[in-house]
Amino acid sequence: MEIRYQESPKETRTMDTEELREHFLVDRLMQDDTVQLIYSHYDRVIIGGAKPVTKELTLDNDPELRADYFLERREIGIINVGGNGIVSVGGERYELSKLDTLYAGKGVKDVRFGSADATSPAVFFLMSSPAHQSYPTRMMTKDEASPARMGEAGTANKRTIYKYIHAGGIQSSQLVMGLTVLEEGSVWNTMPAHTHTRRMEAYFYFDVPEQHRVFHLMGEPTQTRHLLIGNHQAVVSPP
């Protein structure tokens, strides 16, 4: 598990492109037959990727967690952005199609990932946060996620927001997860532009064509910076 430390706005504004990418970009999150984990000191959140191709993968504990198992004091959200997949939680099997989500709460001892077809493997984005209370495991399909259509074609921000783990959906201790699908021709995601000073966020980009890139804007309103993002790459976004 890779460790990422905190950087203040004062430090961030002095970084060049290489330093920004080193501190905030996760460029190899999805690797065949591997679970990749990044531990951020922002809110002690862990982001990860699991891509089972030829074998089942296990969410293993890490010594840095100082726990007997991964979810002893944590919770996790899992979104499948690939082919049909299987997630086993505490011995119970869940089948996740593309854009389906699964939540597993504090105290779950065994989490495993698999693909229904090795030629079209599942691609699981993972996000885990500390948890003070246990909530039941729950799966939600994209159609159950209260799709909200927002934006306009004229402002190039027409999109559908799927809300999975939140106060009005899957209950959690403190984790919030969802995803946004932009319509063709739209390029702006989080509009109107805004910042969050209370909690960190993590952005994971998927279904980006190989020849395309995304400009991810970050930084303070008077000290903006950008990262150039490819498919299946993620950004750690500080508070």
C-alpha positions in Angstrom: 0.0 0.0 0.0 1.4 3.4 -1.1 1.3 6.2 1.4 0.5 9.8 0.4 1.1 12.6 2.8 -0.7 16.0 3.2 0.4 19.1 1.4 -0.9 22.6 2.4 -2.2 25.2 -0.1 1.0 27.2 0.4 3.2 24.2 -0.6 0.9 23.2 -3.5 1.1 26.6 -5.2 4.9 26.3 -5.5 4.8 22.8 -7.2 5.7 22.3 -10.9 3.8 19.8 -13.1 5.9 16.8 -12.1 5.5 17.5 -8.4 1.7 18.0 -8.7 1.4 14.6 -10.5 3.7 12.9 -7.9 1.6 14.1 -5.0 -2.0 14.1 -6.3 -2.2 11.8 -9.4 -2.6 8.0 -9.2 -1.7 6.8 -12.7 -1.5 3.0 -12.3 -4.6 2.2 -10.2 -5.9 -0.6 -12.3 -3.4 -3.5 -12.9 -4.4 -7.0 -14.1 -4.9 -9.5 -11.3 -3.8 -7.0 -8.6 -5.4 -4.9 -5.8 -3.8 -1.5 -5.7 -4.2 0.7 -2.6 -3.3 4.3 -1.9 -3.5 5.5 1.7 -4.0 9.3 1.9 -3.4 11.3 5.1 -6.3 13.5 4.0 -9.1 12.1 6.2 -7.2 8.7 6.3 -9.1 7.7 3.1 -7.9 4.7 1.0 -8.6 4.6 -2.7 -7.9 1.5 -4.6 -8.5 -0.6 -7.7 -9.1 -4.3 -8.2 -9.0 -5.9 -11.7 -9.4 -9.7 -11.5 -8.7 -11.3 -14.8 -7.4 -14.8 -14.4 -7.9 -15.3 -10.6 -9.9 -14.2 -7.6 -8.5 -11.2 -5.7 -8.6 -10.7 -1.9 -8.8 -7.4 0.0 -5.8 -8.1 2.3 -4.9 -6.3 5.5 -1.9 -4.0 5.6 0.4 -3.5 8.5 -0.1 0.3 8.2 -3.7 -0.1 9.3 -2.7 -1.5 12.7 -5.7 -3.8 12.5 -6.3 -7.5 12.5 -8.2 -7.2 9.1 -8.8 -4.5 6.6 -12.4 -3.5 7.7 -11.9 -3.9 11.4 -12.3 -0.2 11.8 -13.1 0.9 8.3 -15.9 0.7 5.7 -15.6 0.4 1.9 -17.5 1.3 -1.3 -17.0 -0.6 -4.5 -18.1 0.6 -7.9 -17.7 -1.7 -11.0 -16.8 0.3 -14.1 -15.9 -2.8 -16.3 -17.4 -6.1 -17.3 -19.7 -8.2 -15.1 -18.0 -9.0 -11.8 -18.5 -10.8 -8.5 -17.8 -9.5 -5.1 -18.0 -11.8 -2.1 -18.5 -10.2 1.3 -18.3 -12.4 4.4 -19.0 -15.4 2.2 -22.1 -13.9 0.5 -21.8 -13.4 -3.3 -23.0 -10.3 -5.1 -23.0 -9.9 -8.9 -22.2 -6.4 -10.1 -22.8 -5.2 -13.7 -21.2 -2.1 -15.0 -21.9 1.0 -12.7 -23.4 -1.2 -9.9 -22.1 -0.4 -6.4 -21.6 -2.5 -3.3 -21.0 -1.2 0.3 -19.4 -3.2 3.1 -19.3 -1.9 6.6 -17.1 -2.0 9.6 -16.4 -5.5 10.9 -16.6 -7.5 7.7 -13.6 -9.9 7.6 -13.5 -11.2 4.1 -13.9 -9.4 0.8 -13.0 -11.0 -2.6 -13.2 -9.8 -6.2 -13.8 -11.9 -9.4 -14.8 -11.5 -13.0 -17.6 -13.3 -14.8 -15.5 -13.4 -18.1 -11.8 -13.0 -18.3 -12.1 -11.5 -21.8 -14.1 -8.7 -20.4 -12.9 -8.4 -16.8 -14.6 -6.4 -14.0 -12.8 -3.2 -13.0 -13.6 -2.2 -9.4 -12.9 1.2 -8.0 -12.6 1.1 -4.2 -12.9 3.8 -1.6 -12.5 3.2 2.1 -12.7 5.5 5.1 -12.5 5.0 8.9 -15.8 4.0 10.5 -17.1 4.4 14.0 -20.3 2.4 13.4 -21.2 -0.7 11.5 -23.8 -0.7 8.7 -25.1 -3.7 6.7 -23.7 -4.8 3.4 -25.9 -3.5 0.5 -25.8 -3.5 -3.2 -27.3 -0.9 -5.5 -27.7 -0.9 -9.3 -27.2 2.2 -11.3 -31.0 2.3 -12.0 -31.7 2.3 -8.3 -29.2 5.2 -7.7 -31.7 8.0 -8.2 -30.2 9.2 -11.5 -30.4 13.0 -11.6 -30.0 14.8 -15.0 -28.3 18.2 -14.7 -26.8 20.9 -16.9 -27.4 22.0 -20.4 -25.9 21.3 -23.8 -25.5 25.0 -24.4 -23.1 25.3 -21.4 -21.4 22.0 -22.2 -22.2 20.4 -18.8 -25.2 18.1 -19.5 -24.7 15.1 -17.4 -26.3 12.4 -15.2 -25.4 12.0 -11.6 -25.8 8.6 -9.9 -25.9 8.8 -6.1 -25.1 5.6 -4.3 -23.6 5.9 -0.8 -25.2 9.0 0.9 -27.8 9.9 3.6 -30.7 9.2 1.2 -29.2 6.0 -0.3 -26.9 3.4 1.1 -26.2 4.2 4.7 -22.6 4.5 5.9 -20.6 5.8 8.8 -19.0 8.7 6.8 -18.3 7.5 3.3 -20.1 9.2 0.4 -19.8 7.8 -3.2 -21.4 8.4 -6.5 -20.5 8.9 -10.2 -21.2 11.3 -13.1 -21.7 10.4 -16.7 -21.2 13.3 -19.2 -23.4 13.4 -22.3 -21.6 13.5 -25.7 -20.3 17.0 -26.4 -20.3 18.1 -22.7 -16.9 18.7 -21.1 -17.6 20.3 -17.7 -18.4 18.1 -14.7 -18.6 19.8 -11.3 -20.5 22.9 -12.4 -21.0 25.4 -11.0 -17.3 25.3 -9.9 -16.9 24.9 -6.2 -14.5 23.8 -3.4 -14.8 21.7 -0.3 -13.0 22.8 2.8 -14.4 20.2 5.2 -13.5 16.9 3.5 -11.2 15.5 0.9 -12.5 13.9 -2.3 -11.1 11.4 -4.8 -11.9 11.5 -8.5 -11.6 8.4 -10.7 -11.9 8.7 -14.5 -13.2 5.9 -16.6 -14.4 5.3 -20.2 -11.9 7.9 -21.4 -10.9 6.9 -25.0 -7.2 6.0 -25.4 -6.4 9.1 -27.5 -8.3 11.5 -25.2 -7.2 13.3 -22.0 -9.2 15.1 -19.2 -8.1 18.4 -17.7 -8.6 18.1 -14.0 -8.6 21.6 -12.4 -7.5 21.9 -8.8 -6.1 24.4 -6.3 -7.4 27.6 -4.7 -9.6 29.9 -6.7 -6.8 32.4 -7.0 -4.1 29.8 -7.5 -5.5 27.2 -9.9 -3.6 24.3 -11.3 -4.4 21.4 -13.6 -3.6 17.7 -14.1 -3.8 15.9 -17.4 -5.7 12.6 -16.8 -6.0 9.4 -18.8 -8.4 6.5 -18.5 -8.5 4.6 -15.2 -6.5 7.3 -13.4 -7.4 9.0 -10.2 -6.8 12.2 -8.3 -6.5 12.8 -4.6 -8.3 16.1 -4.0 -7.4 17.8 -0.7 -10.1 19.7 1.4 
